[in-house]
């Protein structure tokens, strides 16, 4: 989860060019959320970056059909972590989500990706949000997203239809954290 400050905006026929405080960590193809801009219609989620210019510190993407004169603004670009996809988690869960289930699964996958990145960053790792540091981290994200999805509608932990209460959570955060390489001595 990388956030960048926006300092300038310009758009021509829906092609937005944002000048950022810096563009480190953003690649062509990265998915980003743009928010905090003065006109709410300019804000967007889940857009794909089509160009990055490290010299000018600009990124480009398409959104709507806006034409905006160059102007100073303040906003933020959030680079989404995409180590595991919805399709990966659907394979793990054993079904293809649709409708409101897909909406909720999307939130769970996004949260698992972001949380995994934060856990690894807190442990001293310097990972790119769009490139999984390995299959172990990707599997950790998939397991975490699956656990979050399965907890839908539960007060605490995975829902059970047993007559007897389940005292221990069936989610295994310990295994997820082992796969992500966190909860141990600082690296580096």
C-alpha beads as a LAMMPS data file, in Angstrom:
LAMMPS data file: protein, C-alpha beads

188 atoms
187 bonds

1 atom types
1 bond types

-500.0 500.0 xlo xhi
-500.0 500.0 ylo yhi
-500.0 500.0 zlo zhi

Masses

1 110.0

Atoms # bond

1 1 1 0.000 0.000 0.000
2 1 1 1.873 2.999 -1.306
3 1 1 0.365 6.482 -1.214
4 1 1 1.662 9.394 -3.302
5 1 1 0.671 13.073 -3.098
6 1 1 -0.723 14.711 -6.253
7 1 1 0.573 18.229 -6.960
8 1 1 -0.818 18.953 -10.456
9 1 1 -3.539 17.643 -12.747
10 1 1 -4.259 18.008 -16.460
11 1 1 -6.603 15.970 -18.679
12 1 1 -7.354 15.858 -22.388
13 1 1 -10.306 13.812 -23.655
14 1 1 -10.238 11.605 -20.557
15 1 1 -6.469 10.997 -20.505
16 1 1 -5.350 12.236 -17.100
17 1 1 -1.776 13.260 -16.384
18 1 1 -1.009 13.641 -12.680
19 1 1 2.200 15.130 -11.333
20 1 1 3.131 13.378 -8.098
21 1 1 5.537 14.058 -5.259
22 1 1 7.466 11.044 -6.608
23 1 1 6.650 8.004 -8.749
24 1 1 8.824 5.330 -7.120
25 1 1 6.905 2.058 -6.870
26 1 1 4.482 2.817 -9.716
27 1 1 4.789 0.760 -12.899
28 1 1 2.894 0.784 -16.187
29 1 1 -0.002 -1.603 -15.530
30 1 1 -0.229 -0.786 -11.805
31 1 1 -3.751 -0.410 -10.432
32 1 1 -4.373 2.776 -8.457
33 1 1 -7.110 4.652 -6.623
34 1 1 -7.168 8.443 -7.017
35 1 1 -8.855 10.542 -4.338
36 1 1 -8.977 13.920 -2.657
37 1 1 -9.221 15.912 -5.891
38 1 1 -11.339 19.100 -5.809
39 1 1 -14.003 17.754 -8.205
40 1 1 -15.417 14.426 -7.042
41 1 1 -15.966 13.194 -10.616
42 1 1 -12.183 13.311 -11.138
43 1 1 -11.644 10.824 -8.299
44 1 1 -11.659 7.181 -9.343
45 1 1 -10.843 3.686 -8.173
46 1 1 -9.069 0.774 -9.776
47 1 1 -7.653 2.524 -12.852
48 1 1 -4.685 1.114 -14.713
49 1 1 -1.582 3.256 -15.226
50 1 1 -0.732 3.565 -18.933
51 1 1 2.443 5.699 -18.667
52 1 1 5.005 6.667 -16.018
53 1 1 7.572 9.429 -16.510
54 1 1 10.188 9.303 -13.739
55 1 1 11.897 12.507 -14.897
56 1 1 8.736 14.653 -14.768
57 1 1 7.214 12.587 -11.928
58 1 1 3.982 12.037 -13.870
59 1 1 1.599 9.145 -14.387
60 1 1 -1.175 8.751 -16.969
61 1 1 -4.449 6.832 -17.064
62 1 1 -7.852 7.116 -18.742
63 1 1 -11.007 8.101 -16.874
64 1 1 -14.221 9.515 -18.348
65 1 1 -14.051 12.141 -21.073
66 1 1 -12.724 15.063 -19.039
67 1 1 -10.661 17.960 -20.361
68 1 1 -9.033 19.886 -17.522
69 1 1 -6.603 22.773 -17.802
70 1 1 -3.343 22.276 -15.929
71 1 1 -3.800 23.271 -12.300
72 1 1 -2.216 22.776 -8.916
73 1 1 -4.221 20.422 -6.702
74 1 1 -3.809 18.233 -3.684
75 1 1 -4.936 14.645 -3.708
76 1 1 -3.529 11.179 -3.256
77 1 1 -2.806 8.176 -5.422
78 1 1 -3.013 4.832 -3.643
79 1 1 -1.114 2.057 -5.441
80 1 1 -3.085 -1.142 -4.919
81 1 1 -1.263 -4.269 -3.818
82 1 1 -1.989 -7.056 -6.292
83 1 1 -0.111 -10.146 -5.136
84 1 1 -3.204 -12.364 -5.456
85 1 1 -6.294 -11.945 -7.615
86 1 1 -9.979 -12.647 -7.180
87 1 1 -9.574 -15.644 -9.510
88 1 1 -6.829 -17.040 -7.236
89 1 1 -9.124 -16.840 -4.204
90 1 1 -12.100 -18.249 -6.137
91 1 1 -9.933 -21.270 -7.023
92 1 1 -9.060 -21.668 -3.341
93 1 1 -12.697 -21.345 -2.229
94 1 1 -13.899 -23.668 -5.005
95 1 1 -16.546 -21.460 -6.621
96 1 1 -16.986 -18.463 -8.904
97 1 1 -18.499 -15.508 -7.066
98 1 1 -21.223 -13.364 -8.622
99 1 1 -23.350 -10.379 -7.611
100 1 1 -22.993 -9.240 -4.021
101 1 1 -20.737 -12.222 -3.231
102 1 1 -18.293 -10.965 -5.866
103 1 1 -18.456 -7.446 -4.422
104 1 1 -17.644 -8.765 -0.944
105 1 1 -14.937 -11.118 -2.243
106 1 1 -13.330 -8.172 -4.064
107 1 1 -13.154 -6.234 -0.785
108 1 1 -11.675 -9.269 1.003
109 1 1 -9.002 -9.771 -1.679
110 1 1 -8.079 -6.058 -1.662
111 1 1 -7.890 -6.041 2.148
112 1 1 -5.775 -9.213 2.236
113 1 1 -3.372 -7.837 -0.376
114 1 1 -2.990 -4.501 1.452
115 1 1 -2.728 -6.075 4.927
116 1 1 -0.081 -8.529 3.710
117 1 1 1.965 -5.674 2.232
118 1 1 1.671 -3.702 5.487
119 1 1 2.703 -6.713 7.603
120 1 1 5.775 -7.300 5.430
121 1 1 6.686 -3.586 5.363
122 1 1 6.408 -3.475 9.172
123 1 1 8.773 -6.465 9.343
124 1 1 11.373 -4.574 7.301
125 1 1 10.748 -5.943 3.813
126 1 1 10.774 -3.590 0.822
127 1 1 8.363 -5.253 -1.626
128 1 1 6.747 -3.849 -4.726
129 1 1 2.951 -3.759 -4.397
130 1 1 2.397 -5.214 -7.880
131 1 1 5.019 -7.970 -7.822
132 1 1 4.603 -10.757 -5.291
133 1 1 7.807 -11.423 -3.365
134 1 1 7.241 -15.145 -3.915
135 1 1 4.680 -17.908 -4.094
136 1 1 4.721 -18.187 -0.303
137 1 1 3.529 -14.561 0.047
138 1 1 0.933 -15.055 -2.703
139 1 1 -0.405 -18.147 -0.911
140 1 1 -0.500 -16.162 2.348
141 1 1 -2.670 -13.507 0.660
142 1 1 -4.969 -16.177 -0.819
143 1 1 -5.432 -17.883 2.568
144 1 1 -6.052 -14.555 4.325
145 1 1 -8.615 -13.450 1.710
146 1 1 -10.347 -16.832 1.923
147 1 1 -10.524 -16.604 5.722
148 1 1 -11.917 -13.066 5.552
149 1 1 -14.560 -14.132 3.022
150 1 1 -15.593 -17.185 5.053
151 1 1 -16.054 -15.027 8.156
152 1 1 -18.858 -13.062 6.465
153 1 1 -21.778 -12.750 8.852
154 1 1 -19.864 -14.166 11.812
155 1 1 -19.270 -12.411 15.073
156 1 1 -15.789 -13.910 15.446
157 1 1 -14.122 -16.400 13.140
158 1 1 -15.467 -18.844 10.584
159 1 1 -19.187 -19.589 10.787
160 1 1 -20.112 -23.005 12.114
161 1 1 -23.407 -24.820 12.184
162 1 1 -22.308 -27.186 14.947
163 1 1 -24.508 -27.719 17.985
164 1 1 -21.513 -27.146 20.235
165 1 1 -19.694 -23.852 20.241
166 1 1 -16.257 -23.624 18.709
167 1 1 -13.843 -21.952 21.105
168 1 1 -10.848 -21.621 18.839
169 1 1 -10.997 -19.713 15.584
170 1 1 -10.647 -21.978 12.553
171 1 1 -8.763 -19.222 10.712
172 1 1 -5.014 -19.743 10.897
173 1 1 -3.352 -16.330 10.967
174 1 1 -0.173 -17.978 12.250
175 1 1 0.229 -19.934 9.018
176 1 1 -0.546 -16.827 6.937
177 1 1 2.101 -14.839 8.799
178 1 1 4.640 -17.671 8.385
179 1 1 4.018 -17.666 4.633
180 1 1 4.455 -13.890 4.571
181 1 1 7.650 -14.122 6.619
182 1 1 6.443 -11.825 9.397
183 1 1 6.232 -12.048 13.220
184 1 1 9.915 -12.804 13.587
185 1 1 13.071 -10.815 14.117
186 1 1 13.455 -7.767 11.848
187 1 1 15.196 -8.435 8.525
188 1 1 18.023 -6.356 7.089

Bonds

1 1 1 2
2 1 2 3
3 1 3 4
4 1 4 5
5 1 5 6
6 1 6 7
7 1 7 8
8 1 8 9
9 1 9 10
10 1 10 11
11 1 11 12
12 1 12 13
13 1 13 14
14 1 14 15
15 1 15 16
16 1 16 17
17 1 17 18
18 1 18 19
19 1 19 20
20 1 20 21
21 1 21 22
22 1 22 23
23 1 23 24
24 1 24 25
25 1 25 26
26 1 26 27
27 1 27 28
28 1 28 29
29 1 29 30
30 1 30 31
31 1 31 32
32 1 32 33
33 1 33 34
34 1 34 35
35 1 35 36
36 1 36 37
37 1 37 38
38 1 38 39
39 1 39 40
40 1 40 41
41 1 41 42
42 1 42 43
43 1 43 44
44 1 44 45
45 1 45 46
46 1 46 47
47 1 47 48
48 1 48 49
49 1 49 50
50 1 50 51
51 1 51 52
52 1 52 53
53 1 53 54
54 1 54 55
55 1 55 56
56 1 56 57
57 1 57 58
58 1 58 59
59 1 59 60
60 1 60 61
61 1 61 62
62 1 62 63
63 1 63 64
64 1 64 65
65 1 65 66
66 1 66 67
67 1 67 68
68 1 68 69
69 1 69 70
70 1 70 71
71 1 71 72
72 1 72 73
73 1 73 74
74 1 74 75
75 1 75 76
76 1 76 77
77 1 77 78
78 1 78 79
79 1 79 80
80 1 80 81
81 1 81 82
82 1 82 83
83 1 83 84
84 1 84 85
85 1 85 86
86 1 86 87
87 1 87 88
88 1 88 89
89 1 89 90
90 1 90 91
91 1 91 92
92 1 92 93
93 1 93 94
94 1 94 95
95 1 95 96
96 1 96 97
97 1 97 98
98 1 98 99
99 1 99 100
100 1 100 101
101 1 101 102
102 1 102 103
103 1 103 104
104 1 104 105
105 1 105 106
106 1 106 107
107 1 107 108
108 1 108 109
109 1 109 110
110 1 110 111
111 1 111 112
112 1 112 113
113 1 113 114
114 1 114 115
115 1 115 116
116 1 116 117
117 1 117 118
118 1 118 119
119 1 119 120
120 1 120 121
121 1 121 122
122 1 122 123
123 1 123 124
124 1 124 125
125 1 125 126
126 1 126 127
127 1 127 128
128 1 128 129
129 1 129 130
130 1 130 131
131 1 131 132
132 1 132 133
133 1 133 134
134 1 134 135
135 1 135 136
136 1 136 137
137 1 137 138
138 1 138 139
139 1 139 140
140 1 140 141
141 1 141 142
142 1 142 143
143 1 143 144
144 1 144 145
145 1 145 146
146 1 146 147
147 1 147 148
148 1 148 149
149 1 149 150
150 1 150 151
151 1 151 152
152 1 152 153
153 1 153 154
154 1 154 155
155 1 155 156
156 1 156 157
157 1 157 158
158 1 158 159
159 1 159 160
160 1 160 161
161 1 161 162
162 1 162 163
163 1 163 164
164 1 164 165
165 1 165 166
166 1 166 167
167 1 167 168
168 1 168 169
169 1 169 170
170 1 170 171
171 1 171 172
172 1 172 173
173 1 173 174
174 1 174 175
175 1 175 176
176 1 176 177
177 1 177 178
178 1 178 179
179 1 179 180
180 1 180 181
181 1 181 182
182 1 182 183
183 1 183 184
184 1 184 185
185 1 185 186
186 1 186 187
187 1 187 188
